[in-house]
Amino acid sequence: MTTERVTFPGHDGQDLAARLDCPDGPLLGTVLFAHCFTCSKDIPAARRIAGRLAAMGLAVLRFDFTGLGHSDGEFANTTFTSNVDDLVCAARYLANRDMAPGMLIGHSLGGAAVLRAAKHIDSVRAVTTIGAPFDPAHVTHNFKGALDTIAREGSAEVDLGGRPFRITRGFVEDVSAANLAPAIRDLNAALLVMHAPRDTQVGIDNASEIFKAARHPKSFVTLDDADHLITKPRDAEYAAEVIAAWSGRYLDLRPPAPPPGAPEGIVRVSEADADGFLQDVNAGPEHHVLADEPEAYGGTNRGMSPYGFLSAGLGACTSMTIRMYARRKGWPLSHVHVDVCHDKMHAQDASGGEKIDGFIREIYLEGDLTDDQRQKLREIANKCPVHRTLERASKITTRLADQG
């Protein structure tokens, strides 16, 4: 993905800092992401989810609410309502760039904010909450010991995650008065509720209340043993994959038509985990898979290995070629499957113990075929294009792309 640093005016005219993560290929849709209370746009969960969605063709705008991160303004002057207003401003900014958001994603209190903001953003067709409270006043438990001081003196400094924040009486009163039930009931958008049963910050009962208050279409997905901040890369990537697959039912994610006579195009492989070997593999705007290495080799085993893809290409091409020939001949081939394994083997005429790549391909043909027909289909398998490519030497040209 490519990331653009942008700013836009918030609810009170102060500049809000944002990152717009865009897919390298065609733009299929736009997502607006709201982070958790006192967090920022750069928390690991937001970065990972945005990256995974961008790999799937969705642009993601994540921004710092007023007074947080790199945004201007004073956090002490904000309220739950002002956060909702900032979200509406972010959606307006995207719409002015012809990227009106089709989906809102909110994490923790950001989830409560997107539920309230959705009715003010006409383009929204889908909403996802992650670890969101049903009652926004739930956040006040973070500064319970200071509530009396806040009520008496108008504000107090509280420690949240090791950082000092000034919480005002206006914030407490505003968040305590927020009632999400009507907004959830009248959402007029598909809803996906994601929550971890072991979330110690916002209990799973909040997800149940949100789900019960919503009308269909609605879905619930558990995040199993994830923590509240979704700190594990695997949990964030899983959440992003589920969100992308789910949203396809409700957003118009059809890719643009290719130009007449366009070739198959480029297969783009992008690193998804710099600490391991996980890769996003995109073949044009429509097809996305993962490549990885087994755990024994330092990977996370979440996709086929590179040699697995090579074997898959040979097996798929073999099966397709056999089917095409049998169909053309009208032969009674009811099913075909191909097992392929790869290994290194010593070259027969090589000196110095050189090795070459070897593929063992076992073809299973089902149907009332004669021995001659079966033998012919075996011969046809050797004519599949991938087989021919692997059998003859290939030329690979490598060049560095310009850094522009």
Order of alpha helices (4+ residues) and beta strands (2+ residues): beta-beta-beta-alpha-beta-alpha-beta-alpha-beta-alpha-beta-beta-alpha-alpha-beta-alpha-beta-alpha-beta-beta-beta-alpha-beta-beta-alpha-alpha
